[in-house]
Amino acid sequence: MTDLQIERHDIKGLGGLPIAVHVVGQGRDLVLIHGYFSNAWTNWIRYGHAAKLVEAGFRLIMPDLRGHGESGKPHDAADYPADALTDDNLALVEQMGLTDYDLGGYSLGARTTVRMLARGATPRRVILAGMGLRGLTRTLDKGGYYKKVLTNLGTFERGTSEWMTEAFLKTTKGDPVAMLHILNTFVDTDEATIAGFQQPAEVICGADDQDNGIAQELVDALPNGRYVEIPGNHMNAVTRKELGQAMVGFLTA
């Protein structure tokens, strides 16, 4: 969807790191955070989700996470302290003057959304896509898998899960050194904290996606959650039109 008039903004994240923010549309503010190895364009714009949401009356605010996309990608481990992505996105909310807004993300973006809530963010509504309970309470469950991919690039047999993960990294022009450091930013959120989130929350997950645990368990942990299942697994559910449709349906209900 290249006909969208996307504006590029830059904010200062933790330690002054430049964070690229892509803004499009007019109307109610909706902050959307992409997943690991990805970027705002791949996650939200490429497959038409942003266009659907703009048409539905939203102004989308889509950051590229630290180490991803057009944001700063330092190679010093000191630039990736625990919860750095949360700090960056809380800074985004403050620097862009957001007060009445909605917030959501896919995979690592959903985890970052939850960390923002745990640290005091007050969106009206929340979208958690590509996420189950385990992906929030035990965030490094798949850390070993990603370390294996990132430290053995070019060695995997075509068609394997590791090969496809590496192929996605190439597609998004991801920086392997930055991606490895990102793992150090992960922070668990306990179930009691999640049970305290009062916002209406929609959990959207591919039918074949249990990469971050079981989505229904997350819905059950949330006091005001609902589950929408869409086709696909963790890698391809984000490409399906049903993702954007589910988001629009929830936010305009």
WOBEL-V546442 format. One line per field, one symbol per residue. ss: DSSP state (H for helix, E for strand, L for the rest). phi: phi as a letter, one per 40 degrees, with the letter a starting at -180 (. if undefined). psi: psi as a letter, one per 40 degrees, with the letter a starting at -180 (. if undefined). A space follows every 50 residues. Layout:
# WOBEL-V546442
ss = ???
phi = ???
psi = ???
This chain:
# WOBEL-V546442
ss = LLLLLLEEEEEELHHHLEEEEEEELLLEEEEEELLLLLLHHHHHHLLLHH HHHHHLLEEEEEELLLLLLLLLLLLLHHHLLLLHHHHHHHHHHHHLLLLL EEEEEELHHHHHHHHHHHLLLLLLEEEEELLLLHHHHLLLLLHHHHHHHH HLLLLLLLLLHHHHHHHHHHHLLLLHHHHHHHHHHLLLLLHHHHLLLLLE EEEEEELLLLLLLLHHHHHHHLLLEEEEEELLLLLLHHHLHHHHHHHHHH HLL
phi = .ccccccbbbbbcdggccbcbbbagbhccbcbbcccgbadcccbcdbgcc dccccchbccbbcccdgbfcccbcbcdccbcdgcccddcccddcccgcbb abaaabfdccccdcccccbhcbccbbbbbgabcccbcbccdbdccccccc bbdgbccdgcdcccccccdcdcfccdcccccddcccbcbccccccccccd bbbbacdbbbdbgbdcccdccccbbbbbcbchbccbccccccccccccdc cbc
psi = geehghihihihaheehhhhhhhiiiahhhhhhiiheaidddddddeedd dddddefihhhgihiheibeiigiehdeefiheddddddddddddefhdh iihiihbdddddddddddeeifidihhhifhaddeddgdededddddddd efieeihheidddddddddddefihddddddddeehhihiddddeeheih hhhhiidfhfdfahdddddddhdfiihhhiiiaddedeeidddddddddd ee.
